Each structure stands twice: as C-alpha cells, then as structure tokens.
Amino acid sequence: MALTFIMLIPGLLIALALLAGFIVLLVKGGAGVRWFFAILLLLTVIGFFGLFSMRVRKISETHVILPSNTTAAVSVSQGTAPEIVKSDVVWRQGLEEELVPDVYSGTKIAAYGLGVQLQETFAALPQMPKRIVIAEGNGEIDIVLLEQLRRGLKFILPDVDIVIASEAPEGQVWISLQLKDVESRQIETPEIQNADAIRLSQLLQAGSRGVLQAVVQSADNKYAKQVEFDNCLWLYHTEKFRSSAIGHRWAVIASKETAVTKEQAIEKVAEAARQYLTEQVGMQNIQKIDLRDYGFIVDEYTQRLQGLSGPIWRAAVLLELSPERLQKLGRDKPVVIRNVRKTWAYHIFSLVGMILLIGVLSMLVNALTKGYYSTVIAIVAIGLVGTFVLLMMLA
C-alpha cells in the first residue's frame, strides 16, 4: 500500500502541472481555447466520478474465499429441545382469554374465544334462551373443542343452561361447530453452502392454521361467527416440533415486552435475536440483516391482542443454529468488516485528495485572475467539494 502511494506522487505532480498549464491557456487564450478546455475538464470530472463509483462498488461487493480449514470460534452442541427466550408475563397462559386476539394460537383457545365472542350474537336475539344445546353432529369435532366452546359461553351467559348433545332438539337454540380451511403450517430451512459441507434446504411441518366457525340456530333465524387460529408448534409445543425436526439446533426468541405496532414488535424481537446470536458466535458487529442473509431466521410469528386500552402486539422468531451456519458466519463476518473498512478508507482518501486538488486549482486560478474572482472561485470550489461528497454517498 505504501509503495503504491509513493508511485502515485509523481503522477499527481505531473497532473497538477498539466492542469496549471491548462488553466493558463484557459485564462490567456481565446474563446475557442476556453470552450475546448471547459469541455475537456467536464469530461474529465465525469470520467473520474464514473471510475470512482465503479471502484467503490467493486470494493463493497468483494467476497474473499477463505481456506476450507479455517474455523470460527464457535462452540455448538445439539440441544435436545429448542432454547426458548421469552417473557413469562408477555406469553403467560390465559392471556388470550383475558384479551381478544386477531388470530388465536390453537383450536382449543379458539373454541373458548369463539364462545366468548358469541355474546353479541345472543344479545341480538329477541329474547335470551334459558337453554342452549351444543350439537355434536357426526362426531367430526373433538369433544374437547365442544367443551371449550361451552366454557366460553358460560363466561358470558352464566345463568343459561348449556349442554352438549348428540342431536339438536327442535324448538331450542342450538349451536354447531365446524373446522374450515385447515392447512398445514410449513417452514423451510435455508440451504447452507460453505467450504466444508453443503446442507440442503428442508421442508418441515410446524403446525396448522385455519378457521373455527359456529352456527347459531334459533327458532326463526341462523347466525354465524368465526375466528382464525394459527397453531405454531415451535412456539407453543416445542417438544412436538423437536420430534419432527431432528438434526437441527433451534432457538426461539420471543417478545420480552409488548409493542403498540406490529413493526415495533418485529423490530424488538429482531434486536433480541441479534444479541442472542452475538453471544452464540462470540464476536461483535453482527447486524440484524445477517440474521436473514445467513438464513438464521426460519420463521416468524406475530399476534395482536385487543384490550380495553387498545391493541398490543407480541412477536417471536425461530432461529436455526446449526454448527455449519454459525461457522459460515464466523468465517465471513471478519471479511465483510475488512471490506467495509477498506471502503471507508478509500472514501476518506478520495475526499482528502479531491479537497487538496480543488484547493490547489482554486489558488492557481485566483492568482492568475489577481483576486478579481476570489468570491466566485470560493463558491465554485465549495460546490465541487459538496458535489463530490454527494456522489460519494450515493455510490
């Protein structure tokens, strides 16, 4: 680097001498000479900025391939279950019964919530029934869900007799329950490619999502109410998820406090995941974007809970922490840091060089014009420096 800089000094002196000669011709020459050198100077500046932009992109996009025997300072053991980092207050059991979620976390809590949300439906009836029958139908719905529905109804209608029967009797208000639009919740682990090994992407089952619908039949009318559910195994049933995703090391990072918006909840949990990953790798300067670039974030979960004081949000992310993925980050991150430092060094060197060049040219022009245009020259010089800084930032 030092040798290259020394070799550039004669070239820089020659360039300054040529520029001084051009300025003399520009000031002393005729109109044709001025136009020629003005156009030449403009093309030179445009060419310099073009080469500078290409150089900066080349530095910032450089990837260094390290030898295959390079190892990162990472110690990873295959855990028996996903490590969970979350607040017992924000994720405590029973919170979905106290508040109203936009999407329930499972079918059981959805059945209970559906019973509670039927309050408006029964309030719209001409008169409140003394007895409500929950019909089993053909046995397609688990009796546990019917019992949860009855529990939710009992919460809003404590004085009404609510029973579960195999058939719907005539002349009484009865309710049927249906599961609709149920689909598997699938996640895909990103592929890992490094010098040691290649791990292909995998498609894993991570739960189910769908709609739970209740139809209320009165003597003269029908009413329907439905709620959505999203059963996320890795967040609510970690042992079941682990048994279906053998061969990976997982970590669940969930909200430690609630947020007022979805974006804020995601931002907070992403920062918590970044801090967790920093501790795992044992190195600083890990950014939140690295979580996605290196495939650590496999799945996300967000939920809105409506209360008397307004909506609140909580979020969680599933991290895949295989040794190969952590080692790849440990190898690549120092290279990225070095490239960033090189880019900033090149920025600073270019800026200082341009300021010196513009300063020398300004002094030469000011001397040749005997100070008559010193104010204009100073404004032009400041404008050129500002333009260079702007183009450097955009590059």
C-alpha positions as CSV (number, residue, x, y, z in Angstrom):
1,M,0.0,0.0,0.0
2,A,2.8,2.4,0.9
3,L,4.7,1.6,-2.3
4,T,1.7,2.2,-4.4
5,F,1.1,5.6,-2.7
6,I,4.7,6.6,-3.3
7,M,4.4,5.7,-7.0
8,L,1.3,7.9,-7.3
9,I,3.1,11.0,-6.1
10,P,5.0,11.7,-9.4
11,G,1.8,11.1,-11.4
12,L,-0.1,13.5,-9.1
13,L,2.6,16.2,-9.6
14,I,2.6,15.8,-13.3
15,A,-1.2,16.0,-13.3
16,L,-1.1,19.2,-11.3
17,A,1.5,20.7,-13.6
18,L,-0.7,19.9,-16.7
19,L,-3.7,21.3,-15.0
20,A,-1.8,24.5,-14.2
21,G,-0.8,24.8,-17.9
22,F,-4.4,24.2,-18.9
23,I,-5.6,26.9,-16.6
24,V,-3.1,29.4,-18.1
25,L,-4.3,28.6,-21.6
26,L,-7.8,28.9,-20.4
27,V,-7.3,32.3,-18.9
28,K,-4.9,33.8,-21.5
29,G,-6.3,32.0,-24.6
30,G,-9.2,33.0,-26.8
31,A,-12.8,31.9,-26.7
32,G,-12.2,28.8,-28.7
33,V,-9.5,27.6,-26.3
34,R,-11.7,28.3,-23.3
35,W,-14.6,26.2,-24.7
36,F,-12.2,23.4,-25.6
37,F,-10.7,23.1,-22.2
38,A,-14.0,23.7,-20.4
39,I,-15.5,20.7,-22.3
40,L,-12.3,18.6,-21.6
41,L,-12.4,19.5,-17.9
42,L,-16.1,18.5,-17.8
43,L,-15.5,15.1,-19.4
44,T,-12.5,14.5,-17.1
45,V,-14.7,15.1,-14.0
46,I,-17.5,12.9,-15.3
47,G,-15.0,10.1,-16.1
48,F,-13.4,10.4,-12.6
49,F,-16.7,10.1,-10.9
50,G,-17.6,7.2,-13.1
51,L,-14.4,5.3,-12.2
52,F,-14.8,6.2,-8.5
53,S,-18.3,4.8,-8.5
54,M,-17.2,1.6,-10.1
55,R,-14.3,1.3,-7.7
56,V,-16.5,1.7,-4.6
57,R,-18.9,-0.9,-5.9
58,K,-16.1,-3.3,-6.6
59,I,-14.7,-2.9,-3.1
60,S,-18.1,-3.2,-1.4
61,E,-19.1,-6.4,-3.4
62,T,-15.8,-8.2,-2.9
63,H,-16.0,-11.7,-1.5
64,V,-13.0,-13.4,-0.1
65,I,-13.0,-17.2,-0.1
66,L,-11.1,-18.5,2.9
67,P,-9.3,-21.8,3.0
68,S,-11.5,-24.8,3.9
69,N,-9.6,-25.5,7.1
70,T,-10.4,-22.1,8.6
71,T,-12.6,-22.4,11.6
72,A,-14.6,-20.0,13.6
73,A,-14.5,-19.6,17.4
74,V,-17.9,-21.2,17.8
75,S,-18.9,-24.0,20.2
76,V,-22.2,-25.6,19.4
77,S,-23.9,-28.6,20.9
78,Q,-27.0,-30.2,19.5
79,G,-29.7,-29.3,22.0
80,T,-32.5,-31.8,23.0
81,A,-35.1,-29.1,22.5
82,P,-35.4,-25.5,21.2
83,E,-34.0,-23.0,23.6
84,I,-36.7,-20.5,24.4
85,V,-36.0,-16.9,25.3
86,K,-39.2,-15.1,26.2
87,S,-41.1,-13.3,29.0
88,D,-43.4,-15.2,31.2
89,V,-45.6,-12.1,31.6
90,V,-46.0,-11.4,27.9
91,W,-46.5,-15.0,27.0
92,R,-48.3,-16.2,30.1
93,Q,-51.0,-18.8,29.8
94,G,-54.5,-17.4,29.9
95,L,-53.6,-14.0,28.3
96,E,-55.7,-14.9,25.2
97,E,-58.7,-15.5,27.5
98,E,-58.4,-12.0,29.0
99,L,-57.8,-10.2,25.7
100,V,-59.1,-10.7,22.2
101,P,-56.5,-12.0,19.7
102,D,-56.8,-11.3,16.0
103,V,-55.6,-14.9,15.4
104,Y,-55.8,-17.5,18.2
105,S,-52.8,-19.7,19.0
106,G,-54.6,-23.0,18.7
107,T,-58.0,-24.7,18.2
108,K,-58.8,-25.1,22.0
109,I,-58.3,-21.5,22.8
110,A,-60.0,-20.5,19.6
111,A,-63.1,-22.5,20.6
112,Y,-63.2,-20.8,24.0
113,G,-62.7,-17.4,22.4
114,L,-65.4,-18.1,19.9
115,G,-67.8,-18.9,22.7
116,V,-67.0,-15.5,24.3
117,Q,-67.4,-13.6,21.0
118,L,-70.9,-15.1,20.6
119,Q,-72.1,-12.6,23.2
120,E,-73.1,-10.1,20.5
121,T,-75.0,-12.8,18.6
122,F,-77.1,-13.8,21.7
123,A,-77.6,-10.2,22.6
124,A,-79.3,-9.7,19.2
125,L,-81.9,-12.5,19.8
126,P,-85.4,-11.4,20.5
127,Q,-85.1,-13.0,24.0
128,M,-82.3,-14.7,25.9
129,P,-82.8,-18.5,25.8
130,K,-82.9,-20.4,29.1
131,R,-81.2,-23.5,27.5
132,I,-78.6,-23.7,24.7
133,V,-77.6,-27.0,23.1
134,I,-74.2,-27.6,21.5
135,A,-74.7,-30.3,18.9
136,E,-72.1,-33.0,18.5
137,G,-73.2,-33.7,14.9
138,N,-71.5,-36.7,13.3
139,G,-68.6,-36.6,15.7
140,E,-66.3,-34.7,13.3
141,I,-65.4,-32.2,16.0
142,D,-63.4,-33.2,19.0
143,I,-65.4,-33.2,22.2
144,V,-62.6,-31.2,23.8
145,L,-63.4,-28.3,21.4
146,L,-67.1,-28.5,22.2
147,E,-66.3,-28.3,25.9
148,Q,-64.1,-25.3,25.4
149,L,-66.9,-23.6,23.4
150,R,-69.3,-24.3,26.3
151,R,-66.7,-22.8,28.8
152,G,-66.6,-19.6,26.7
153,L,-70.4,-19.5,26.6
154,K,-70.6,-20.0,30.3
155,F,-68.3,-17.0,30.8
156,I,-70.8,-14.6,29.0
157,L,-74.0,-16.5,29.9
158,P,-73.5,-17.8,33.5
159,D,-77.3,-18.1,34.1
160,V,-78.1,-20.1,31.0
161,D,-78.2,-23.9,30.9
162,I,-75.6,-25.0,28.3
163,V,-75.4,-28.7,27.4
164,I,-73.7,-30.8,24.8
165,A,-76.0,-33.3,23.0
166,S,-75.7,-35.7,20.1
167,E,-78.7,-34.2,18.3
168,A,-80.2,-30.7,18.1
169,P,-83.7,-30.7,19.6
170,E,-86.5,-28.8,18.0
171,G,-87.7,-25.6,19.5
172,Q,-84.4,-24.8,21.3
173,V,-81.4,-22.7,20.4
174,W,-78.5,-24.9,19.4
175,I,-75.0,-24.4,18.1
176,S,-72.9,-26.4,15.6
177,L,-69.1,-26.1,15.4
178,Q,-67.1,-26.6,12.2
179,L,-63.4,-26.5,11.3
180,K,-62.8,-24.9,7.9
181,D,-59.9,-24.1,5.6
182,V,-57.4,-26.0,7.7
183,E,-53.9,-26.2,6.1
184,S,-50.5,-27.3,7.3
185,R,-48.1,-24.7,8.6
186,Q,-44.8,-25.4,6.8
187,I,-41.4,-23.9,7.2
188,E,-38.3,-24.3,5.0
189,T,-34.7,-24.2,6.4
190,P,-32.4,-22.3,4.1
191,E,-29.6,-24.1,2.4
192,I,-26.0,-23.8,3.7
193,Q,-23.1,-23.6,1.4
194,N,-19.6,-23.3,2.7
195,A,-16.2,-24.8,2.1
196,D,-16.7,-27.8,4.5
197,A,-20.1,-29.0,3.6
198,I,-23.4,-28.3,1.9
199,R,-26.7,-28.7,3.8
200,L,-29.7,-28.7,1.5
201,S,-32.9,-26.9,2.5
202,Q,-35.6,-28.9,4.3
203,L,-39.4,-28.5,4.4
204,L,-40.7,-29.1,7.9
205,Q,-44.2,-29.3,9.4
206,A,-44.6,-26.6,12.0
207,G,-48.3,-26.8,12.9
208,S,-51.6,-25.8,11.2
209,R,-53.8,-22.8,10.6
210,G,-57.5,-22.4,9.8
211,V,-60.9,-21.2,10.8
212,L,-63.3,-22.3,13.5
213,Q,-66.9,-21.4,12.8
214,A,-70.0,-21.6,15.0
215,V,-73.5,-21.5,13.6
216,V,-76.3,-20.5,16.0
217,Q,-79.8,-21.8,15.1
218,S,-82.8,-20.1,16.7
219,A,-86.5,-20.8,16.1
220,D,-86.6,-18.3,13.2
221,N,-83.1,-17.5,12.1
222,K,-79.4,-18.5,11.8
223,Y,-76.3,-16.7,12.8
224,A,-72.7,-17.4,12.1
225,K,-69.5,-16.4,13.8
226,Q,-65.9,-17.5,13.1
227,V,-62.4,-16.9,14.4
228,E,-59.0,-17.8,12.9
229,F,-56.3,-19.9,14.6
230,D,-52.5,-20.4,13.9
231,N,-51.1,-23.3,15.8
232,C,-47.3,-22.7,15.8
233,L,-45.6,-25.8,17.1
234,W,-42.1,-24.3,17.7
235,L,-43.6,-21.6,19.9
236,Y,-46.4,-23.4,21.8
237,H,-45.5,-27.1,21.5
238,T,-41.7,-27.2,21.3
239,E,-41.3,-30.8,22.2
240,K,-43.6,-31.9,19.4
241,F,-41.8,-29.7,17.0
242,R,-38.4,-31.0,18.0
243,S,-39.5,-34.6,17.4
244,S,-40.4,-33.7,13.8
245,A,-37.3,-31.6,13.1
246,I,-34.4,-33.9,14.2
247,G,-30.9,-32.9,13.3
248,H,-31.1,-29.2,13.9
249,R,-30.4,-26.9,16.8
250,W,-33.1,-24.3,17.3
251,A,-33.7,-21.2,19.4
252,V,-37.0,-19.4,19.9
253,I,-36.6,-15.7,20.6
254,A,-39.9,-14.1,21.7
255,S,-41.0,-10.6,22.9
256,K,-39.9,-9.6,26.3
257,E,-42.4,-6.7,26.3
258,T,-45.4,-5.8,24.3
259,A,-45.4,-3.2,21.5
260,V,-48.1,-0.8,20.1
261,T,-47.5,-1.7,16.4
262,K,-46.6,-4.9,14.5
263,E,-43.4,-3.3,13.1
264,Q,-42.2,-2.3,16.6
265,A,-42.8,-5.8,17.9
266,I,-40.8,-7.3,15.0
267,E,-38.0,-4.7,15.4
268,K,-37.7,-5.5,19.1
269,V,-37.6,-9.3,18.7
270,A,-35.1,-8.9,15.8
271,E,-32.8,-6.9,18.1
272,A,-33.1,-9.6,20.8
273,A,-32.3,-12.3,18.2
274,R,-29.2,-10.3,17.1
275,Q,-28.0,-10.0,20.7
276,Y,-28.6,-13.8,21.2
277,L,-26.6,-14.6,18.0
278,T,-23.8,-12.3,19.1
279,E,-23.4,-14.3,22.3
280,Q,-23.5,-17.6,20.4
281,V,-20.8,-16.6,17.8
282,G,-18.7,-14.7,20.3
283,M,-18.0,-11.7,18.0
284,Q,-19.3,-8.2,17.7
285,N,-20.5,-6.2,14.7
286,I,-23.3,-8.7,13.9
287,Q,-26.1,-6.8,12.2
288,K,-29.8,-7.7,12.1
289,I,-29.6,-8.1,8.4
290,D,-27.2,-11.0,9.0
291,L,-30.0,-13.0,10.6
292,R,-31.7,-13.2,7.2
293,D,-28.7,-13.2,4.9
294,Y,-27.2,-16.2,6.6
295,G,-30.6,-18.0,7.0
296,F,-30.8,-18.0,10.8
297,I,-34.4,-16.8,10.8
298,V,-36.6,-19.7,9.6
299,D,-40.0,-18.5,10.7
300,E,-41.8,-15.5,12.3
301,Y,-44.9,-15.2,14.4
302,T,-46.9,-12.1,15.3
303,Q,-50.1,-11.7,17.2
304,R,-52.3,-8.7,18.0
305,L,-54.3,-8.7,21.3
306,Q,-57.1,-6.3,21.7
307,G,-57.8,-4.9,25.2
308,L,-59.8,-2.1,26.8
309,S,-56.8,0.3,26.4
310,G,-56.2,-0.6,22.8
311,P,-54.3,-3.2,20.8
312,I,-50.9,-4.6,21.8
313,W,-48.5,-6.8,19.7
314,R,-46.1,-9.6,20.5
315,A,-43.8,-11.4,18.2
316,A,-41.4,-14.3,18.0
317,V,-38.8,-15.7,15.6
318,L,-37.4,-19.2,15.1
319,L,-33.6,-19.4,14.7
320,E,-31.8,-22.3,13.1
321,L,-28.4,-22.5,14.7
322,S,-26.7,-25.4,13.1
323,P,-22.9,-25.5,13.5
324,E,-22.4,-25.1,9.8
325,R,-24.4,-21.9,9.7
326,L,-22.6,-20.4,12.7
327,Q,-19.2,-21.3,11.3
328,K,-20.0,-19.7,8.0
329,L,-21.0,-16.5,9.7
330,G,-17.8,-16.7,11.8
331,R,-15.7,-17.0,8.7
332,D,-17.4,-14.4,6.5
333,K,-18.0,-11.7,9.1
334,P,-14.3,-10.6,9.5
335,V,-14.0,-10.4,5.7
336,V,-17.1,-8.2,5.5
337,I,-15.7,-5.9,8.3
338,R,-12.4,-5.6,6.4
339,N,-14.2,-4.7,3.2
340,V,-16.2,-2.0,5.0
341,R,-13.0,-0.6,6.5
342,K,-11.4,-0.6,3.1
343,T,-14.4,1.2,1.6
344,W,-14.3,3.9,4.2
345,A,-10.6,4.3,3.9
346,Y,-11.0,4.7,0.1
347,H,-13.8,7.3,0.8
348,I,-11.6,9.3,3.1
349,F,-8.5,9.2,0.9
350,S,-10.6,10.2,-2.2
351,L,-12.3,13.0,-0.3
352,V,-9.0,14.4,1.1
353,G,-7.3,14.1,-2.4
354,M,-10.2,15.9,-4.1
355,I,-10.2,18.7,-1.5
356,L,-6.5,19.2,-2.0
357,L,-6.8,19.2,-5.8
358,I,-9.7,21.6,-5.8
359,G,-7.8,23.8,-3.3
360,V,-4.6,23.9,-5.4
361,L,-6.6,24.7,-8.6
362,S,-8.6,27.4,-6.8
363,M,-5.4,29.1,-5.6
364,L,-3.9,28.9,-9.1
365,V,-7.0,30.4,-10.8
366,N,-7.2,33.1,-8.1
367,A,-3.5,34.0,-8.6
368,L,-4.0,34.2,-12.4
369,T,-7.0,36.4,-12.1
370,K,-5.3,38.6,-9.5
371,G,-8.1,38.0,-7.0
372,Y,-10.8,39.6,-9.0
373,Y,-13.0,36.5,-8.9
374,S,-12.0,35.2,-5.4
375,T,-15.6,35.0,-4.2
376,V,-16.8,33.2,-7.3
377,I,-13.8,30.8,-7.2
378,A,-14.5,30.0,-3.5
379,I,-18.2,29.3,-4.2
380,V,-17.3,27.1,-7.2
381,A,-14.7,25.2,-5.0
382,I,-17.2,24.6,-2.2
383,G,-19.8,23.5,-4.7
384,L,-17.4,21.0,-6.3
385,V,-16.5,19.6,-2.9
386,G,-20.2,19.3,-2.0
387,T,-21.0,17.6,-5.3
388,F,-18.1,15.1,-4.8
389,V,-19.3,14.3,-1.2
390,L,-22.9,13.8,-2.5
391,L,-21.8,11.4,-5.3
392,M,-19.5,9.6,-2.9
393,M,-22.5,8.9,-0.6
394,L,-24.8,7.8,-3.4
395,A,-22.1,5.5,-4.7
